[in-house]
Amino acid sequence: MSRSGDAWGKSTKPFSAESVSERFDSMLSFEGNKPDAKEFTELASPVSPLRISGTVTAATSSSSSSSGSSGKPTHNAGDRKWDSGRERGQSKEHSSPRSFSGVGGSSSASSPVANVLPAGNICPSGKVGKMGLMSRSTARNDVLGSGTGNYGHGSILRGSPLGSVKTPSGGETESGRGKRADPEEATKAGNEHYKKGQFAEALKFYDRAVEMCPNNAACRNNRAAALSGLGRLEEAVKECKVAIQLDPAYGKAHHRLSGIYLRLGQVDYARRHLLLVGRQPDHTEVLKLQTVERHLGRCAEVRRLGDWKSALREADSVTAAGVNRSLFINALRAEALLRLHHLVEADSTLSNAFKYEIGWSLSFHSKFLGMLSNSYIYFVRAQVEMALGRFENAVASVEKARQLDPRNVEVSVMWNNVNSVVRARSQGNEFFNSAKFADASIAYSEGLKYDPSNPVLYCNRAACHFKLGHWEKSLEDCNEALRIQPRYVKALLRRAASYAKLERWMEAVRDYEILRRELPTDTVVAEAFFHAEELLKAASLGEEVSDIKFGGDVEMMTGQKQLQETIALTGISVVYFFSASNHHCAQTTPIVESLCARYPSLNFMKVEVTESPAIAKAENVRIVPTVKIYKNGVKVKEMICPSQQVLEFSLRHYGI
């Protein structure tokens, strides 16, 4: 029978298993204070209570003083030990060498029988203290924790203070005042916070329990639960793996790790740990796993068919089934959005996916849609970068995809296409900068053979057609670029200019209105918009326009008829009522003048109320400064003593 530590010092006093058993029988009668008491193990908590060693039964038999036999302690197979630093085999002896025989044999030296000791705290006197009832006034404290000596079935660290259990605010709990910290108390406190969804606070207590019992699987599993609740899945996976390494048959750790893998979309890993538990798996979890597998199979099928709307729906279904932190599911969603011409959303989706730090190492050897998962992520990223004109990034991404999965045919084709497009675009740019617009157009057309849905190449070729005076062809390429990327500003600018060249003023004004919203401070766009509007008005009236004045000063109105005729014009008119002698007007006037310069497409007017009281009376202006905004002759806004922020916001709202 093996010896376990120096709990009894170097005493050679004869020791009887029977006397130990009798003494333990009386001490173990207080079930409520045992570390493995029912009140602790049956906590209604979503996490694991600390799992203490099972009941120890010491079977004794009569024997002579020279040759004694003791019953070997038995443990429930499913119970877990508190052992934080437990070593297999014999611990290092500090006293004189002793030899031990097997169960029922004799010992050549009088020594305590180690294996009949139950779990608990052992005092220097050799008595077993009950939890919460032990006196802590001894000079040398013996507390349960991580240590080098193994005493009975609990690790004892002599004289090592573990600290009091503290509340999150830093104060000690009532049970923690004046005594050492207890792993059970830390775990119970963590469980209470966990049940309330306070994962950060729960983690603080679970961390303390792990510090005291680093080799306890339940402590590790509890910490994994809090980390998972905080979204720190990489750390949670590591904690689950440590728990399983400590106790390979620990079902709760396998179950939790299976759930994390499912969130990451790693179905094979999730199934493996769900079925490794050693008991019948939870039916609900099995159904969830099957649902995810079914939708993943549909994802592969609809992607193969090019049904991108269905691919997007299936990706959303996988997410709804619990796969909410998967890199490759987000990549599939981004690819579907790209094919449906939602480039901005595709870019945003993929950027968010790349923020996930967890998943790369886990998915390295798993396949998705016929290629390695990580390779597929870079494969999609290369397509998005190409569509947005970030060609250098596209090359880097497709190179990474090829390195990860060099034998995949789809990746190889994409690598060839990306590099061909980049070469064609570079050559086209050189021709364009050299004013060789026809050659540039041919080069861009060559690039479109490898990427027929690239809006940048269409827009560049439209610029070549514009320079060559081929307005209709320029419109065609701009329309194709805008079909793929509806908010493509460069394509809008070139299409509006092409409409203007063709004197299709209504379409030109429509595009310039969109551009004014996209580029509110761009004076070139504002001037083009102003000219298009004036020419549209002239064309509708059958008039010739020879000189169009863009921008200028705020026009002074001196008569009611003049004012009415001006605000009746198509577009936005801003009328500023002021008095030269008014202090507030002196502050507002420069603001109105600066806004007139910033928004040249708007028609600014001013009325001096003391010089033109009839206009003020007709417009019912009693307080100055007052600003009125008209749209197509109809008043839409009136502001009295407006601030610069309010005035500018109103102009942007109604005038752009």
C-alpha positions, 0 to 999 in steps of 0.5 A, a space after each residue: 500500500 502506497 504512502 502519500 506525503 508526510 501528514 503525520 510528520 516523522 512519528 513512528 508511533 504505532 497506528 491502527 486502521 481501526 482507530 482511524 476508522 472509528 474517529 472518522 465515523 464520528 467526524 463524518 456525521 456532519 454531512 452539511 459541512 462536507 466539501 461534497 455535501 449535497 447542498 453544494 453539488 446540487 446547485 441549480 447552476 448552468 455551470 459545474 459545481 466543484 466535484 469532490 471525491 466520493 464517499 470513502 468507506 474504510 473497511 476494518 478488520 481485527 488484526 494483531 498489533 504486529 500485522 494489521 490489515 485495512 480495507 482499501 478505500 473505494 470510490 465511485 467511478 464517476 466522482 472526481 477528486 479535488 486533487 490539484 497537485 496530485 501525483 501518481 505513485 509514491 511521494 518523496 519520503 522525508 523520513 527513514 525508508 519504509 517498505 509496504 506490502 499489498 492489501 492485507 499484508 504486513 508492514 515492516 514499519 509502523 506507519 499510518 495507512 494513507 488510503 483510508 483518509 477521506 477528503 478534507 482539511 487535515 490539521 497538524 494534530 491529525 484530526 479531520 476538520 469539518 468545513 466551516 467548523 475548523 478552528 483557524 487559530 493554530 499557528 500553522 494553517 493547513 488549507 486545501 490547495 495546490 501543493 507538493 504533498 498528497 494527504 489522503 484524497 486532498 492536497 494540503 499546502 502548509 502555511 500558504 494563505 489563499 486569501 479571502 473570498 472577495 466581492 467584485 467591489 473588493 470587500 470580503 464576503 461575510 463568510 470570507 472575513 477572518 478565514 482563508 478562501 475556499 474554492 467552493 465558496 469562490 465557485 458558488 459566488 461565480 455560479 450566482 453571477 453566471 446565473 444572472 448573466 454577469 459573466 465578467 464577475 463570474 469569471 473573477 471568482 472562477 479564476 480564483 477557484 482555478 488558482 486554488 485548484 488548477 488541476 480540477 476539471 470542474 474549475 476549468 469547465 466553469 471558467 470555460 463557461 464564463 469565457 464562452 458567455 463573454 465571447 472569448 471562445 479561443 480561451 474557452 476552447 483551451 480551458 475545455 481542453 485542459 479540463 478534458 486532459 485532466 479528466 478524459 471522461 468528464 462529460 460536461 467539458 465534452 458537452 461544452 466544447 461541442 457547443 463551442 465548436 458548433 458555434 464556430 461551424 466545426 460540425 465534425 469536431 462538435 459531433 466528436 465531442 458530443 458522442 464522446 461523453 460516454 452516455 446517451 447524448 442530449 436529444 436536443 443537441 443532436 437535433 441542433 447538430 443535424 439541423 446545421 448539417 442539413 443547412 450546410 449541405 444545402 449551402 454547398 448545393 445552391 452555391 454549385 448551382 449559382 443560386 445566390 439568393 438561396 445561398 444567402 438564405 441558407 447561410 442565415 439559416 445556419 447562423 440561426 441554428 447556432 453557428 454565430 461565430 463561423 468564419 467560412 459561413 460569413 465568407 459564404 454570405 459575403 460571396 452571395 452578397 457580392 454575386 447579388 451586387 451588394 458590394 458594400 455589404 459584402 465588404 462589411 460582412 467579410 471585414 467583420 468575419 476577419 475580426 474573429 480571432 478564433 477559428 483559424 487554427 481550428 478550421 485549418 484542416 476542415 473543408 468547406 464547399 470543396 476547399 479548405 475552410 481558411 483557403 475559401 475565406 481568402 478566396 472570397 476576399 480576393 473577389 471582393 477586393 477585385 470588385 472594389 478596385 483594390 487589386 493589390 489586396 486581391 493579389 495578396 489574398 488569392 496568393 494566400 488561398 493558393 498557399 493554403 490549398 494549392 491543389 484546389 482547381 477553383 482556387 487555381 482558376 481564381 489565381 490565374 484570373 486575378 493576376 490576368 485582370 491586374 496585368 490588363 488593368 495596369 497596361 490600360 492605365 499606362 495607355 490612358 495616361 499616355 492619351 492612347 485611349 483606344 489602346 487603353 479601351 482594348 486593354 480594359 476589355 481584355 481584363 473583362 474577359 477574366 472578370 466579367 463583373 468588375 465595375 472598375 474595368 467597365 468604368 475605366 473603359 467608359 472613360 476611354 469612350 468619353 475621351 474618344 467622343 463615343 457618348 453612347 458607348 460610355 453610357 453603356 459601360 457606366 450603366 453596367 458598372 452601376 448595375 454591379 455597384 449602384 453607388 459607384 460615384 465615378 461611374 455616376 459622374 461619367 454617366 452624368 457627363 455623358 448625358 450632358 454631352 448628349 443634351 439629355 438634361 433630365 437624366 443628367 440632373 437626376 444623376 447630379 442630384 444623387 451626386 450632390 447627396 454623396 458629395 455635398 461640398 464638391 464645388 465641381 459637382 455643384 456647378 455641373 448640377 447648376 448648369 444642368 438645371 438651368 439648361 433643363 429649364 431653358 430647354 423646357 421653355 424653348 429658350 436659348 442660354 448663352 451665359 449661365 452665372 454660377 454662384 455669386 453674392 446673395 441677391 437683394 430683393 426690393 419689391 414683392 413682385 420681384 421676390 415672388 417671381 424669383 422664389 417661383 423658379 424651379 429649385 431651392 430658394 433661400 430668403 434672408 430677412 434682416 435689419 442692418 442695425 440689429 445685433 443678431 443680424 450682424 452675426 447671421 449675415 456673414 454665415 448666410 454669405 458663407 453658405 451661399 458660397 458653399 452651396 452655389 446651386 441654391 438661390 440665395 436672396 435677402 430682404 432689408 426689412 427697414 428699407 422694404 417694410 412692405 415685403 416684410 409685412 406681406 411675408 408676415 416677418 416680425 422678428 429678425 433675423 428670419 430665414 425661409 426656404 422655398 422649394 419650387 415656389 412652396 415654403 418648406 421651412 421657416 427659422 427665426 434667429 437660427 444658429 449656424 448648425 440649424 441653418 446648415 442642416 436645413 439647407 442640406 436637408 432641403 437643398 441637397 
